[in-house]
Amino acid sequence: MRPLGTMALAEGFHYVAAPRWKDDALWMSDTVGGKVYRLDLAGRAQVVADVPQRPAGLAFLPDRSLLIASVRDRRILRLQDGRLEQHAGLGPLSGEPGDMVVDEAGRVYVATFSFASRSEAGFDEAAIVMVRPDGSTEIVARGFEFPNGCAILSREQRLIVAETFGQRLTSFAVAADGRLNDRRTFAEIGTVAPDGICLDQDGAAWVAASGRGEFLRVVEGRRITHRVETPGRQAVACTLGGPGGRILFCLTVAEQFEDVPGCPATARVDIAKVAIPAQGTWDA
């Protein structure tokens, strides 16, 4: 399998994650720098929000407003007219919020976890929390080995969740009321620890291989069809976007990354051209 080539688009961030393509730009969280960025295809970055309690997952509501997971205070914030307001509080429901995704009804699915409560059974508080449009919350799935990247397969209305320590992608059917059922393994991926993910038009998942310098395209079952290499880097997250949805945005950080305030700003965004575009969804 011949790896796809990449080129650098922008650098100088601390640790960027949760990329989303919207309104002709890439949106992403700098989880260590405490900022949310909008990045255009010329590589120009604009700060759209300061999130002192550490931003994580991003998602857009049907009205096009941006949601931001605020990690340390366990809240989902909404950016409206340049101001941050609370959309929902997770409180003691679960662990800290990570990645998240919104469905067509405006329901938010948030992957949560807590490093402080690990047991032999895994992460005790690891769960998917559903946030309804009115801000009410409910845990709709448990029993994950570190739930991380999230995406919705629109043609089948299935939620795909990357289980980083489980080395697999897990899928659920999204019921009419938003609850999750029919839990299945989408793909066991051997020694690969999946971090951020995105889906393409054919229903395959692009996966950031945590701790490695590569991004993999995985079809349901297990087969890896394409590979993007970023030597000397750690893969963090990815998304498809750009003209025709045929650009894979690859977010990476230096191999010797330190997750502390003031750490060197080594994160970078690379791009690779792909043949199969992003799935066509309401928020493409």
N, C-alpha and C positions, 0 to 999 in steps of 0.2 A: 504494500500500500504506500503510494507516494504522498508525503505530507503536502498540504497546501501551504503556499507561501504567505507571509505577512509583511506588513509595513507599519511603522509606528505612526499613530495619529496625535497623541498628546501624552505628556509625562509631567512629573513634578507633584504628584499627589502622594498622600500617605498610605492609604489602603482603600482603594475604591472597590465597590461591590454593588449588587442589586441593579444592574443596568436595565434601562427601559428605553425603547425607541418611541418617540411621540413628537408630533409637530415638527418634523424634519430635524430632530436633534436627539442626541443621546443624553439621558438623565441618569445620574448615578450618585450614590452616597460615598463620601469619604468618612468611613466609620471611625478612624483615628483622628482625622482633622476636624471632625464635627461639622461638616458642611455638605450640602447637596449641590451638585453642579449640573448645569446644562452645557453640553459640548456639541458644537456644530461640526460639519464635515471638513471645515478648514482647520480644525484643531483649536478653535477659540473656546475657552472655558469661562462660564459665567456662574458666580455663586448665586443660587436662588433662595437658599435658606441656611441659616445657622442653627444647628441643633446641638446645644451644649450637653445634653444627656446621651449623646451618641446616636447618629442616624443609622438605620439598617435598611430593611426592605422598603421598596418604593412601589406604588401602584397608582393607576389613574382610575377615577370614578367615571361613570357614564357621562357626567356633566363636564368632564375633562379636568377637574381639579385634582391636584396631586396629594396622595397620602404618603406619609413618612412614618415608619416605625421608629419610635424613640426608645432606645434599649433600656437604659438604667431606670427610668421612671415608668416603664411598662405601659406606654401609651401609644395610640395611633393618632398622629397629628394630621391636620388638613391645611394645605397651603391655599388660601383664598385671598385674592387681591393683594398679594404680597405679605399677608399676615398669617402666622401659624395659630390655629385653634385646635382644641381637642375634638377629635372625631369619636374616639372611644378610649376608655381606660380598661386595661386588662386586669389590673389589681392582682389579687392572690390566685386568680384562676389557673395560672400556669407559670412557666419560666419566662425568660426574657424573649422579646420578639426578635425574629430574624427576618428571613425573606417572607414575602407575601404576594398574593395575586388577587385580582378582583374579577368576578364573573359578570355576565351581561345584566344581571339583576342588581348589581351594586353591592353584592355580598363580598366581604373580604375574608380570605383564608390566610391565617398567619401561622407560620412555623415558629414554635416556641420551645425553649430548652433552658436548662440551668446547670452550669458546671458545678455549682455548689451542692447539688443533691444527687450525685451519681451513686448508684448502688450496683450490686451484682446483676440486677435485672436491667441495667442500663440507666438512662436518665429518667429519674422518677417523674419529673415535671414535663418531659418532652410530649408535646401535643400539637394538634392543629386546632386553632381557635377560629370559629366563624364569628365575624362581626356583621350584624345586619345593618341595613341602611339607617335604621333609627338609633344605632350605636349600641344596641344590646348585644351581648356576647354569649357564646356557648362553645364548650369543648365538643368537637365532632369526631375526633380520632385521637387515640393514644397508642402507646407501645412502639415507639420509634427509637432507633439507634441514631440519635442526633438528626432530626429533620432539618433540612437546609433549603436548597433551591426549590421553588414551586412554579408550576405552570399549569394552565388548563388546556387540554386537548379539545378544541372547540367543536370539532365535528362529532365527537362522541360524548361531550360533556363529562369528561373525566379529569380529575385533578391528579397531577403527577408530582410526587415529592421525592427529592433526593435524600436518601439516608446515608450520611457521610460515613459513619462508623459501621454501618451495615453493608456497605459496598453494593448498594442496589438502588434501583428506582422503583417506587411503589405507587400504584394507581388506585383511585377510588372513583366510583360513579357518583355524580352530584345529583341528588334527588330534587324533586320540584320544590321542596321546602328548604333546600340548601344543605341538608344533612348529607353525610357521606356514608356510602355502603359499598358492597361488592369489592372488598379489598383484594387486590391482586399484586403479584410481582410483575412489573413492567419489564425489568431486566436485571439479572444478576451480572455484575461487571467485574468479576474476579478480584484482583487486587486494587482496583481503581476505587478511590474514595471520592464520590461525586460531591461537588460544592454547588455553585450556581449552574442553572440549566435554562435552556429555551427549546422551543419546538418548531419544526419546520412544516411545510405544506403537506409533506407525506406522512406526518405523524411521528417522525424520528426525533430523538432528543440530542441536542448538542450539550455536552457535559464538560465542565471544568474539572480536571483531574487534580484534586487537592494534593499539594506537596510535590506535584510534578509540573514540568513545563510543557503541558500539552492539553489540547481540547479534542474531544472525541465525539463523533456522530454515531449514536447507538440506536439501532432499530429494536422494536419490541421483541423480546426474547433474549438477545444478548449481542448479536453480531455488530461489530464495529466496522463501519463502511468508509469513514474518512477520518483524517487526523490533521490537526494544526499544531505545529510545534513552536514553542517559544523558549529556546535554550537559555539556561541560566536564570530562568524565572519560575515563579510558582503561579499556577493557574488559580484564579479566584472565581470568576463568573463570566458569563457571556450572554449575548442576545443578538438576534437578527434584526436588521433594519436597513436604512439607507434606501437608495433608489431601487424599486422593485423588491425590496426585502432581501436582497442578495449579498449584503455585507454582514459578516460575522464579526462583532465587536468582542475582542478578547481582553479581559481585564486581568492584569498580572501584577506581582510584586517581586522584589528581589528575593533571592533564595534565603538570605540571612535577615529576614524581616523580624523586627521587634515590635510587639504590640504594646507600646508605651508612649505616653505623651512626649512630644519632642523627638520621636524617632525620625531617622532620615526619610525624606520624601522620595521613595523609590518606585511608587506605583506608576503603572503605565497603561495606556489603551492602545492596543494593536488592532489592525483590521485585516481580514482575509476575504477574498471573493469566493462565493460558493454558488453552486449550480441550482440548488433547490432552495426556493425562497422561504421566508417566514410564512407561517400559516395565516390565512386571511381571517382576521377577526375584527370585531367592532372597534378595537382600539389600535389598529395597525397604523 
